[in-house]
Amino acid sequence: MTKTGQHWWEKGIIYQIYPLTFADANGDGVGDIQGIIQRLDYLNDGNPDSETSLGINAIWLSPINESPMMDNGYDVSDYRGICPIFGTMADFEQLVDECHRRDVKIILDLVLNHTSNQHSWFLESQQDRNNPKADWYLWQEGYKDNLPNNWLSYFGGTGWTYCEARQQYYFHTFNKNQPDLNWRNREVRAAIYDVVRFWLDKGVDGFRLDASSVYSKDKFFRDNPLKFGTNDKNEYNNYHHLYEKNLPENHEIVREIREILDEYGDRLLIGETFIDNRLYESNTFYGAHNDELHLPFTFEFAFSPWYPGYLQREIEHKELVTPAGAQPVYFFDNHDIPRHLSRWVECSLCIDSHAIAQAAATLLLTVRGTPVLYYGQELGMVDHEEIPPEKLRDKAIAPSTSGEVPEHRDGSRTPMQWDDSPQAGFSFGKDVEPWLPVHPNYTALNVENAWKNPDSLLNFYRRLIQLYLKSPALQRGTWRSLINYPHEHLAYLREAKEQTILVVINFSFQKPLDLDEPIDRDNWTVLLSNHYEAGTVMTIPETLQSFDICLFGKAH
């Protein structure tokens, strides 16, 4: 059944910006809001046929709230303030206006599971056991091995830190500088919901909720059970996390946040369900009546190996478990994981990085769901794997009791590569040392060079996005595979009342295009291809060329 009457986020493309490293307008080496404003035309200049603009519909900003930056903004010290390194509230209001003038939506990251230990709420809460905010965080007595229970931090080591003033421990899902809020306290909920309304009143179009499936914790603080037979170097992976994530009460919290957004009209609620959640666990956060998250992020598709059969199984799985009336969402990259062109480097099909990038772009923008891009993905940016230790910025991770230290995330957060001027044009031509080092490949791989090359990945993304935004089949059509058990190529249909699109992606060298589901191969129009000229009317070929990417269309 084809959907009609869509929300903007069901037919749009979201682009994640990591503000610290996107664009630096004031020349201090740190990305800022004015830098984003000055680069908005690159993202969307208002011309749907532009040859120098990507054409995205919404930007998602990683946190810009006041923060001591222990976890680079994911440790908030004032929910209603803009961190001075990014600018002022006036700058943010200008950004909202400039985005809306281009019909671009703006989505804010909201970090509600925890605050910074420098937040005024925690500073008060930690003073003693009797102050007005004494119960705003998760405080417990120590007993067994001086720890309240065996809960661990996802960033490494125990999840409990001792406070001398209270003679108690507080829990933190992440770093010890990020104490978890007590969502069972109704005053905490009311304060957070006021924050949500504050930003909606500022005109934002939605939120991405950080770690949205770990708000609620077991009220008895019971130990998590050990997994049978496991001995992972990362101790966190050796436990079933039954009592500090995905609890039933968590759905009540998300539903209450959704109710607030619904008061404001067509606003979007995205949630980062926990990174090791399975797809079904994540999909429960759509809500029993599609009344929780609009788009629950799940990592299984992003973590797929670069293999057609595996990728199709993930798509089929998502098609099967996504509730009726709900919208799937897909991404390959974000600020917490290595970029996909760095992940997919050692496999039998990882032969040509440009071909991989084109195929990944095609897949992301032609499956049924909302696509989310991460800044620089459209260029083919890769991780900077040789950042000197003294220049690393990811300070939140910590060793586990086994001594295992999670990988730092800085490699995928390096400055956007705008041109071949000093520091990749990050500071608009000024040779100012940026917050993180620029990848050395910037002199060749940058926006300015890519626009000049009609065969660049950036121009491929631009053409693909323009096709997506004009195509009823890609925006709201059903998805149907034509190959039951794909091996080295994919072929599927997107079908709407007005149009059918056939997508063919060859992951390897020349081979026959064998289909398990018969289709009429005659009189298809080439919509986008890396081998055939757009607009050509042709018969679907019997043989695929090496790394073929073809989108064929038929109007009804």
Protein Blocks (a to p, Z undefined) as FASTA:
>chain_A
ZZehiafklmcccddddfklmbcfkonopacfklmmmmmmmmogoiakbckbghiabdcd
ddfbdcehlngopacfbfkbccfklopfklmmmmmmmmmmnopacdddddfkbccfkbfk
lmmmmmpmmbfklmmpccdddfegoiablcdcfkgpjfbdcdfklopacddfbbfklccd
dfkbmklmmmmmmmmmmmmmnopabdcdehkllmpccfklpacdddehiacfblmlmpcc
fklgoifklmmmmmmmmmmmmmnopadddddddfkbcfklmmmmnojnlpacfbdcdfkl
mmpccdfklmmmmmmmmmmmmcghiacdddfbdfkbccfklmmmccfklmblmlmmmmmm
mmmmmcgcdddddehklnopacdfkbcfklpcblmbccdfkopacddfklmmcccdfblc
ehhlmngoiacddfbdcdfklmmncfklmmmpmkbmklmmmmmmmmmmmmmklmmpccdd
fbfbackbccdddddfkbccdddddfbdcdddddfbdcdfehiacfbdckbcghiacddd
fbdcehiacdddddZZ
